Amino acid sequence: MANRQQPSTMPIHKYGRYEQVDIPDRTWPNNRITVAPRWLSTDLRDGNQALIDPMSPERKRRMFDQLVKMGYKEIEVGFPASGQTDFDFVRSIVEEPGAIPDDVTISVLTQAREDLIERTVESLKGAKRATVHLYNATAPVFRRVVFRGSKDDIKQIAVDGTRLVMEYAEKLLGPETEFGYQYSPEIFTDTELDFALEVCEAVMDVYQPGPGREIILNLPATVERSTPSTHADRFEWMSRNISRREHVVISVHPHNDRGTAVAAAELALMAGADRVEGCLFGQGERTGNVDLVTLGMNLFSQGVDPQIDFSDIDEIRRTWEYCNQMEVHPRHPYVGDLVYTSFSGSHQDAIKKGFDAMEADAAAKGVTVDDIEWAVPYLPIDPKDVGRSYEAVIRVNSQSGKGGIAYVLKNDHKLDLPRRMQIEFSKLIQAKTDAEGGEVTGSDIWATFQDEYLPNPENPWGRIQVRNGQSTTDTDGVDTLRVEATVDGEDTVLTGSGNGPISAFFDALAKVGIDARLLDYQEHTMSEGASAQAASYIECAIDGKVLWGIGIDANTTRASLKAVVSAVNRAAR
């Protein structure tokens, strides 16, 4: 088919192509992520500075405690030289005994000015583990427009800043502090690779990383500018060419301006990055930082331990929403209200069959469903693994089919409807959604099902109500059934005989003018134990109609009789 699209009128002449990296022997496409990277959460710094209303100290503390609870061991807690609020927050957690676990390193950001560096290091006095993160922009447009300086001028800013950090750390921090250093050539994505390398090497010449003295080189996509594959090429190039590689932690810090921050981070890890900086749910400047939750859960979904606890994702979400005063989108991966939900009929049918197959597979192996590999269509992970229930997995609207409706009845009410009964009942729900529009809830489905199939003392519709029944079998194997019932409002006793109680009941009904014939019969227990109830499903031909009925009772015979009554009463409705 020919492409009928027409040229747009958008000013594409204003934008140039992003420079590619010449690595003909690149290796990253063949690599796999098999272990979790080191994570740093910058929710309290990069995330907080992007808020219309930055977090109060109480909200910052709540976020910090949540990050610690989840298992983050590196947390950027602020920009203490930017104002008294951030400085005081850093001091509050440093000074409070036990606020920062012994295995957690706090990080603070600073620009490369002496007064800011001194104030930043001062905020860390008494901390057990602390990293100072220094940055300066290195990209051509910043050199030309912002700093109006040469490459040597920009490199000297990084060198002088590093030297000052070391001097003030030695002067202000005691031996109780395990001190670390991180440098970022800001706008790395727009910086010439050879110059980014030159600046990083100059910084390392000052800091002198070695055994027991690592340096973190953070290579930020301060503004995302390229495809994830090109971003990965830049990381492989840096990882190959940086000296003292065994003492260097290469960190990736993607932003989401092109909408590919997660992919950029993953490919950078494949290309040699050791560490990821980001925020929960992608909070951050403009379109946000890379989403640490999506990254971690992507690893989890591939059988790689993220080393972060996402098992109560809704608690994490509630904390995030409270602290940031924002809402998580309902379609946000792994956490949104609708991400484990299917409305489409074909999707719902596949999900139901997936659950059924897993149960059968587990039973055949003599294990629980949790002990076998997850394999349910349209659900990349088991919602239970992040604290979600199955209640919202399938929701019914006008696009839904029998599979979704059957799933709701099985999951919520332990009723495993036969396929033809699923089709029959789904038509009733479809008519309801067509007439009323919108979503049909699980309680709506159950109310409709009860009204259609389950007459009870509170809702005694139908020609026949059965109370008690007795069955006896003679020596020839013929069953005689005696049933106390109400037929058309009159109390009576129905009697019949046949090859089993169901056959005998059809015979009894024929004596009061009800022509019914058995077409199909299925039953199952609804739970385990001596008091378990059984569900019986009977398909009948009644006066030219083919209808299903259902009966529920602890006694399987009574359940079967109730199912026949359900079908007969529906025929006369």
Secondary structure as UniProt FT lines:
FT   HELIX           12..14
FT   TURN            24..25
FT   HELIX           28..30
FT   STRAND          38..41
FT   HELIX           43..47
FT   HELIX           48..49
FT   HELIX           57..70
FT   STRAND          74..78
FT   HELIX           80..82
FT   HELIX           84..95
FT   TURN            97..98
FT   TURN            102..103
FT   STRAND          105..111
FT   HELIX           114..122
FT   TURN            123..126
FT   STRAND          129..137
FT   HELIX           140..141
FT   HELIX           142..146
FT   HELIX           151..172
FT   TURN            175..176
FT   STRAND          178..186
FT   HELIX           188..190
FT   HELIX           193..207
FT   TURN            211..212
FT   STRAND          215..221
FT   HELIX           228..241
FT   HELIX           245..247
FT   STRAND          248..255
FT   TURN            257..258
FT   HELIX           261..270
FT   TURN            271..272
FT   STRAND          275..279
FT   HELIX           280..282
FT   TURN            286..287
FT   HELIX           292..301
FT   TURN            302..303
FT   TURN            311..312
FT   HELIX           313..324
FT   TURN            330..331
FT   TURN            333..335
FT   TURN            337..340
FT   HELIX           345..365
FT   HELIX           369..371
FT   TURN            377..378
FT   HELIX           383..386
FT   TURN            391..393
FT   TURN            398..399
FT   HELIX           402..413
FT   HELIX           419..436
FT   HELIX           442..453
FT   TURN            457..458
FT   STRAND          464..473
FT   TURN            475..476
FT   STRAND          479..487
FT   TURN            488..489
FT   STRAND          490..498
FT   HELIX           501..510
FT   TURN            511..513
FT   STRAND          516..525
FT   TURN            530..531
FT   STRAND          534..542
FT   TURN            543..544
FT   STRAND          545..553
FT   HELIX           556..571
//
